Amino acid sequence: MTDNENFDIDLRFLADVNLNITVEIGKITKLFKYIYNLKEGDIIDLKKPTESLVDIYLNKEPFAQGEIVVINEKYGVRIISLAG
């Protein structure tokens, strides 16, 4: 069998399984004194260009990369590539 071979598997039994999806738009490390002094309206600079892809995790495991989209004034993520 090859990795590309299609399998005819019925996965309906998984339909009600909850999975955690996390989208990471950036990551920084700061000293406690910086975090302690944050207040409403402050901006945290993630040092990541706005056009960069975001990382998508499924149950804390890398799943895909995507781009942030806005649909009807709500944020979403368009999947660009799957991890693998």
N, C-alpha and C positions, 0 to 999 in steps of 0.2 A: 504494500500500500504506500502511496505517496502522500505528502503533506497537503497536496492540492486536491486529493480525492474527496468527492462529495459523499456525505453520509446521510441516509434517510432516517433521521432520529426524531421521534416525537418528544418535543420538549415542553408540552403543555403542562406537565406536572410541576414545572418550575415557575409557572405564571404568577403565583402568589408569594414568591420569595422576595423579601425586602433586601435591597442592596443600597449601600451608601455611596453616593456620587459626590466627589469633592472637586471643585475647580479652583486651582491655585493661580492667582493672577500675578503673584510676586512674593518675594521673601526677603526679609532683612534681619539683621541682628543689631540690637540697640542695648545700651546700658539701661539698667533699671531706672536711674534718675531721669532719663529721657522719657521712658514710658510713664513714670509716675507724674510727670509734669504735663502730660497730654490733656487737652480740654476740648470741648465741643468746638468744631470748626477748624481744628488743626489738621494739617495735611501730612500724611506719611509718604515720603518719596520712596517708591519701590525700585528706583533706578532701572526701570524696564521700559523700553520704547512702547508706545501705545499700539503700534502695529505688530508687536510680538505675539506669537501664539501662546495660549495658556495651557497649562498641564491639567489633564483630567484623570482622576483616580477613581477606581472602582474598588470599594472595601480596602482602601489605603494602598492599593497596587496600581502602578501605572497602567492606564487603559487607552488613552488617546491624547491628541493635541487638538486644540480648536481655536476659534476666534470668537471674541465677544460680539454679539449682535444685540440690537434693540428692536423689539417688536411690540407695537402698541404700548409704548412707554414702559416696557418691562425688559430686563436683561435676559439674555439667553446665550447659549454657546453652540456654534456650528462646528461639528466635528470635521476636521480637515484630514487627520490621519490616525489610524489605529496603531497602538503599540504592538510590537511584535518583532 
